[in-house]
Amino acid sequence: MTDRAGPGPAASPPRDAAGAGYGREWALFCDYAAAIGQPALPTTVPTLVGFFAAVPARPATQARRVRAIAAAHRQTGYLLPRPETGPAALPRPRPRAARVGVPDPGEMIAACATRGWPHGLHGRRDAFLVVATVVLDLPRARVRELVPAAVTVDDEGVRVGTQPVLVDLDPRRCPTCAVVRWLELLGVLDGLGRGSARMDLTRAHAPTATGPHRHQCQGPQRWCAAATLLPAIDRYGWHDDYRPITARTIRTRLALTAARASQPCEHDAPTPHPRTPAAAAPLQATAGRETPSLEQVLTLLDSIADDADALNDRIIALLEGNP
């Protein structure tokens, strides 16, 4: 019976142990092990190191020999011991390659709109996408499947799954603030409706570098009752309660956010400058001659209906004692 535990004279290991595709490589290693009086199955770290030092070859050939030796051990029920360095060492995990042209995550968060309709709705969701995919490095397939129960907001901070969300000194760039801003809006969108969300975004103030951080939801955590954490939202702000964002939309929104972040002085909407009466008169005359299109009229009527619905929802919430 073959002693598989230690070195010394032993029966020759089967020459087909590594499989037909690695016959030559495995035979070469067996010959080397026999020449130095060491077993080929299972081998040892000194034997591996000595083999690759005594029989040099190109890196591709060495890698094939490692695969052959590993296959022979795996097929016979052994675990191949690996040295710390050299051709037989386990490959070290490669650091994630820096993506050329992709701005800093903080810049991407700052480039996302936080107010206005519907760009504030898209912007807050985009900022959450940046936190999930860039800051926390979650796969996009995992991100689109996130549910509200995966997010924890408490005195210890904000966590997505088991990963804590980082904090930045600047509220505009702060990942935790970005998560809370989206959760609050999602709660209004899911609990009170599109009209209320529109009113909140219209009245919201954009964060500033010296403004306060928001690491806690200011109102009830209505977002916990939402069906999905990242619902699909169309260009007009209509959302689907039960259909999550698609992977294609995630790629598109991240690309747009990166493009905005790479443009200097484009993060915030420009502040309108007061016009003099002389400069404003031509614009007023021109605007007076323009006839609004049917789409603009319908959009205006739609916004009025949304505001009326939002007011009704809030009145009902107050009457029911659930502000």
Contacts in CASP RR format, 6 or more apart in sequence:
PFRMAT RR
TARGET T0000
AUTHOR 0000-0000-0000
METHOD contacts of the structure
MODEL  1
MTDRAGPGPAASPPRDAAGAGYGREWALFCDYAAAIGQPALPTTVPTLVG
FFAAVPARPATQARRVRAIAAAHRQTGYLLPRPETGPAALPRPRPRAARV
GVPDPGEMIAACATRGWPHGLHGRRDAFLVVATVVLDLPRARVRELVPAA
VTVDDEGVRVGTQPVLVDLDPRRCPTCAVVRWLELLGVLDGLGRGSARMD
LTRAHAPTATGPHRHQCQGPQRWCAAATLLPAIDRYGWHDDYRPITARTI
RTRLALTAARASQPCEHDAPTPHPRTPAAAAPLQATAGRETPSLEQVLTL
LDSIADDADALNDRIIALLEGNP
2 10 0 8 1.000
2 11 0 8 1.000
3 10 0 8 1.000
4 39 0 8 1.000
4 41 0 8 1.000
4 42 0 8 1.000
4 78 0 8 1.000
6 39 0 8 1.000
7 37 0 8 1.000
7 38 0 8 1.000
7 39 0 8 1.000
7 44 0 8 1.000
8 37 0 8 1.000
8 38 0 8 1.000
8 39 0 8 1.000
9 37 0 8 1.000
10 39 0 8 1.000
12 30 0 8 1.000
12 34 0 8 1.000
13 30 0 8 1.000
13 39 0 8 1.000
13 40 0 8 1.000
13 41 0 8 1.000
13 72 0 8 1.000
13 76 0 8 1.000
15 23 0 8 1.000
15 26 0 8 1.000
15 27 0 8 1.000
15 30 0 8 1.000
16 23 0 8 1.000
17 26 0 8 1.000
17 41 0 8 1.000
17 71 0 8 1.000
17 72 0 8 1.000
17 75 0 8 1.000
17 76 0 8 1.000
18 25 0 8 1.000
18 26 0 8 1.000
18 68 0 8 1.000
18 69 0 8 1.000
18 71 0 8 1.000
18 72 0 8 1.000
18 75 0 8 1.000
19 26 0 8 1.000
19 71 0 8 1.000
19 72 0 8 1.000
19 75 0 8 1.000
22 64 0 8 1.000
22 67 0 8 1.000
22 68 0 8 1.000
22 71 0 8 1.000
22 72 0 8 1.000
23 68 0 8 1.000
25 64 0 8 1.000
25 65 0 8 1.000
25 67 0 8 1.000
25 68 0 8 1.000
25 69 0 8 1.000
26 68 0 8 1.000
26 69 0 8 1.000
26 71 0 8 1.000
26 72 0 8 1.000
28 55 0 8 1.000
28 65 0 8 1.000
29 40 0 8 1.000
29 43 0 8 1.000
29 51 0 8 1.000
29 65 0 8 1.000
29 68 0 8 1.000
29 69 0 8 1.000
30 40 0 8 1.000
32 51 0 8 1.000
32 54 0 8 1.000
32 55 0 8 1.000
33 39 0 8 1.000
33 40 0 8 1.000
33 43 0 8 1.000
33 47 0 8 1.000
33 51 0 8 1.000
34 40 0 8 1.000
36 47 0 8 1.000
38 44 0 8 1.000
38 47 0 8 1.000
40 72 0 8 1.000
41 72 0 8 1.000
41 73 0 8 1.000
41 76 0 8 1.000
41 78 0 8 1.000
42 73 0 8 1.000
42 78 0 8 1.000
42 79 0 8 1.000
42 80 0 8 1.000
42 81 0 8 1.000
43 69 0 8 1.000
43 73 0 8 1.000
43 80 0 8 1.000
43 81 0 8 1.000
44 81 0 8 1.000
45 81 0 8 1.000
45 82 0 8 1.000
45 83 0 8 1.000
48 69 0 8 1.000
48 81 0 8 1.000
48 82 0 8 1.000
48 83 0 8 1.000
48 88 0 8 1.000
49 83 0 8 1.000
49 86 0 8 1.000
49 88 0 8 1.000
52 62 0 8 1.000
52 65 0 8 1.000
52 86 0 8 1.000
52 87 0 8 1.000
52 88 0 8 1.000
57 65 0 8 1.000
59 87 0 8 1.000
62 87 0 8 1.000
63 87 0 8 1.000
65 87 0 8 1.000
66 87 0 8 1.000
66 88 0 8 1.000
69 80 0 8 1.000
69 88 0 8 1.000
70 80 0 8 1.000
73 79 0 8 1.000
73 80 0 8 1.000
74 80 0 8 1.000
80 88 0 8 1.000
82 88 0 8 1.000
82 89 0 8 1.000
82 90 0 8 1.000
83 89 0 8 1.000
96 137 0 8 1.000
101 258 0 8 1.000
101 262 0 8 1.000
102 134 0 8 1.000
102 258 0 8 1.000
103 111 0 8 1.000
103 258 0 8 1.000
103 261 0 8 1.000
103 262 0 8 1.000
104 261 0 8 1.000
105 130 0 8 1.000
105 131 0 8 1.000
105 134 0 8 1.000
105 135 0 8 1.000
105 175 0 8 1.000
106 130 0 8 1.000
106 168 0 8 1.000
106 173 0 8 1.000
106 175 0 8 1.000
106 261 0 8 1.000
107 173 0 8 1.000
107 261 0 8 1.000
107 262 0 8 1.000
107 267 0 8 1.000
108 127 0 8 1.000
108 130 0 8 1.000
108 134 0 8 1.000
108 254 0 8 1.000
108 257 0 8 1.000
108 258 0 8 1.000
108 261 0 8 1.000
109 127 0 8 1.000
109 130 0 8 1.000
109 131 0 8 1.000
109 172 0 8 1.000
109 173 0 8 1.000
109 174 0 8 1.000
109 175 0 8 1.000
109 178 0 8 1.000
110 170 0 8 1.000
110 172 0 8 1.000
110 173 0 8 1.000
110 261 0 8 1.000
110 267 0 8 1.000
111 257 0 8 1.000
111 260 0 8 1.000
111 261 0 8 1.000
111 266 0 8 1.000
111 267 0 8 1.000
112 123 0 8 1.000
112 124 0 8 1.000
112 126 0 8 1.000
112 127 0 8 1.000
112 130 0 8 1.000
112 178 0 8 1.000
112 257 0 8 1.000
112 260 0 8 1.000
113 119 0 8 1.000
113 120 0 8 1.000
113 122 0 8 1.000
113 123 0 8 1.000
113 124 0 8 1.000
113 269 0 8 1.000
114 120 0 8 1.000
114 123 0 8 1.000
114 124 0 8 1.000
114 127 0 8 1.000
114 181 0 8 1.000
114 204 0 8 1.000
114 206 0 8 1.000
114 207 0 8 1.000
115 201 0 8 1.000
115 202 0 8 1.000
115 204 0 8 1.000
115 205 0 8 1.000
115 206 0 8 1.000
116 201 0 8 1.000
116 202 0 8 1.000
116 204 0 8 1.000
117 198 0 8 1.000
117 201 0 8 1.000
117 202 0 8 1.000
117 237 0 8 1.000
117 303 0 8 1.000
118 198 0 8 1.000
118 233 0 8 1.000
118 235 0 8 1.000
118 236 0 8 1.000
118 237 0 8 1.000
120 201 0 8 1.000
121 185 0 8 1.000
121 189 0 8 1.000
121 197 0 8 1.000
121 201 0 8 1.000
121 233 0 8 1.000
121 237 0 8 1.000
122 233 0 8 1.000
122 237 0 8 1.000
122 253 0 8 1.000
124 178 0 8 1.000
124 181 0 8 1.000
124 182 0 8 1.000
124 185 0 8 1.000
125 182 0 8 1.000
125 230 0 8 1.000
125 233 0 8 1.000
125 245 0 8 1.000
125 253 0 8 1.000
126 253 0 8 1.000
126 254 0 8 1.000
126 256 0 8 1.000
126 257 0 8 1.000
127 178 0 8 1.000
127 181 0 8 1.000
127 182 0 8 1.000
128 178 0 8 1.000
128 179 0 8 1.000
128 182 0 8 1.000
128 229 0 8 1.000
128 230 0 8 1.000
129 143 0 8 1.000
129 230 0 8 1.000
129 250 0 8 1.000
129 253 0 8 1.000
129 254 0 8 1.000
129 257 0 8 1.000
130 175 0 8 1.000
130 178 0 8 1.000
130 254 0 8 1.000
130 257 0 8 1.000
131 160 0 8 1.000
131 165 0 8 1.000
131 175 0 8 1.000
131 178 0 8 1.000
131 179 0 8 1.000
132 138 0 8 1.000
132 143 0 8 1.000
132 146 0 8 1.000
132 160 0 8 1.000
133 140 0 8 1.000
133 143 0 8 1.000
133 250 0 8 1.000
133 254 0 8 1.000
134 254 0 8 1.000
135 165 0 8 1.000
135 166 0 8 1.000
135 175 0 8 1.000
136 160 0 8 1.000
136 163 0 8 1.000
136 165 0 8 1.000
138 160 0 8 1.000
140 247 0 8 1.000
140 250 0 8 1.000
140 251 0 8 1.000
141 247 0 8 1.000
143 230 0 8 1.000
143 250 0 8 1.000
144 230 0 8 1.000
144 244 0 8 1.000
144 245 0 8 1.000
144 246 0 8 1.000
144 247 0 8 1.000
144 250 0 8 1.000
145 244 0 8 1.000
146 160 0 8 1.000
146 228 0 8 1.000
146 229 0 8 1.000
146 230 0 8 1.000
147 227 0 8 1.000
147 228 0 8 1.000
147 229 0 8 1.000
148 186 0 8 1.000
148 223 0 8 1.000
148 224 0 8 1.000
148 225 0 8 1.000
148 226 0 8 1.000
148 228 0 8 1.000
148 229 0 8 1.000
149 224 0 8 1.000
150 160 0 8 1.000
150 161 0 8 1.000
150 229 0 8 1.000
151 158 0 8 1.000
151 159 0 8 1.000
151 160 0 8 1.000
151 161 0 8 1.000
151 179 0 8 1.000
151 183 0 8 1.000
151 229 0 8 1.000
152 158 0 8 1.000
152 159 0 8 1.000
152 161 0 8 1.000
153 179 0 8 1.000
153 180 0 8 1.000
153 183 0 8 1.000
153 215 0 8 1.000
153 216 0 8 1.000
153 217 0 8 1.000
153 221 0 8 1.000
157 164 0 8 1.000
157 165 0 8 1.000
157 176 0 8 1.000
157 215 0 8 1.000
158 164 0 8 1.000
158 165 0 8 1.000
158 176 0 8 1.000
158 179 0 8 1.000
158 180 0 8 1.000
158 215 0 8 1.000
159 165 0 8 1.000
160 179 0 8 1.000
165 175 0 8 1.000
165 176 0 8 1.000
165 179 0 8 1.000
166 175 0 8 1.000
166 176 0 8 1.000
167 174 0 8 1.000
167 175 0 8 1.000
167 176 0 8 1.000
167 213 0 8 1.000
167 215 0 8 1.000
168 174 0 8 1.000
168 175 0 8 1.000
168 176 0 8 1.000
168 177 0 8 1.000
170 209 0 8 1.000
171 177 0 8 1.000
171 207 0 8 1.000
171 208 0 8 1.000
171 209 0 8 1.000
171 211 0 8 1.000
171 212 0 8 1.000
171 213 0 8 1.000
171 214 0 8 1.000
172 207 0 8 1.000
172 208 0 8 1.000
172 209 0 8 1.000
172 267 0 8 1.000
174 213 0 8 1.000
176 213 0 8 1.000
176 215 0 8 1.000
177 207 0 8 1.000
177 213 0 8 1.000
177 214 0 8 1.000
177 215 0 8 1.000
180 214 0 8 1.000
180 215 0 8 1.000
180 216 0 8 1.000
180 217 0 8 1.000
181 214 0 8 1.000
183 217 0 8 1.000
183 221 0 8 1.000
183 223 0 8 1.000
184 217 0 8 1.000
184 218 0 8 1.000
184 219 0 8 1.000
184 223 0 8 1.000
185 197 0 8 1.000
185 200 0 8 1.000
185 201 0 8 1.000
186 222 0 8 1.000
186 223 0 8 1.000
186 226 0 8 1.000
186 229 0 8 1.000
186 231 0 8 1.000
187 221 0 8 1.000
187 222 0 8 1.000
187 223 0 8 1.000
187 225 0 8 1.000
187 226 0 8 1.000
188 196 0 8 1.000
188 197 0 8 1.000
188 200 0 8 1.000
188 222 0 8 1.000
189 196 0 8 1.000
189 197 0 8 1.000
189 231 0 8 1.000
189 239 0 8 1.000
190 222 0 8 1.000
190 223 0 8 1.000
190 225 0 8 1.000
190 226 0 8 1.000
190 227 0 8 1.000
190 241 0 8 1.000
191 222 0 8 1.000
191 225 0 8 1.000
192 222 0 8 1.000
192 310 0 8 1.000
192 313 0 8 1.000
192 314 0 8 1.000
192 317 0 8 1.000
193 309 0 8 1.000
193 310 0 8 1.000
193 313 0 8 1.000
194 237 0 8 1.000
194 238 0 8 1.000
194 239 0 8 1.000
194 306 0 8 1.000
194 309 0 8 1.000
195 306 0 8 1.000
195 307 0 8 1.000
195 309 0 8 1.000
195 310 0 8 1.000
195 313 0 8 1.000
196 310 0 8 1.000
196 313 0 8 1.000
196 314 0 8 1.000
198 303 0 8 1.000
198 306 0 8 1.000
198 307 0 8 1.000
198 310 0 8 1.000
199 307 0 8 1.000
199 310 0 8 1.000
206 268 0 8 1.000
217 223 0 8 1.000
220 322 0 8 1.000
220 323 0 8 1.000
223 229 0 8 1.000
226 241 0 8 1.000
227 241 0 8 1.000
227 242 0 8 1.000
228 241 0 8 1.000
228 242 0 8 1.000
228 243 0 8 1.000
228 244 0 8 1.000
229 244 0 8 1.000
230 244 0 8 1.000
230 245 0 8 1.000
231 239 0 8 1.000
231 240 0 8 1.000
231 241 0 8 1.000
231 242 0 8 1.000
231 243 0 8 1.000
231 244 0 8 1.000
231 245 0 8 1.000
232 239 0 8 1.000
232 240 0 8 1.000
232 243 0 8 1.000
232 244 0 8 1.000
232 245 0 8 1.000
232 246 0 8 1.000
232 249 0 8 1.000
233 239 0 8 1.000
233 240 0 8 1.000
233 245 0 8 1.000
260 266 0 8 1.000
260 267 0 8 1.000
261 267 0 8 1.000
275 283 0 8 1.000
292 300 0 8 1.000
317 323 0 8 1.000
END
